[in-house]
């Protein structure tokens, strides 16, 4: 969608976004399945926030690292 709307400017950027999203959602699923039930303050909203933070950090790190 971002590519079609012109929000993502290159194929490399699309790949970075896809990879960051894949890693972040995998981490979110793992955290939710393993820790969320046993840690009272780890709510669904906290896990979702971790997903967004992780995806953004990975995307920015890869974009910065790959130039």
Buried (B, 14 or more C-beta within 10 A) or exposed (E): EEEEEEEBEEEEBEEBBEBBBEBBEEBBEEBBEEEBEEEEEBEEEBBEEBBEEBBEEBBEEBBEEEE
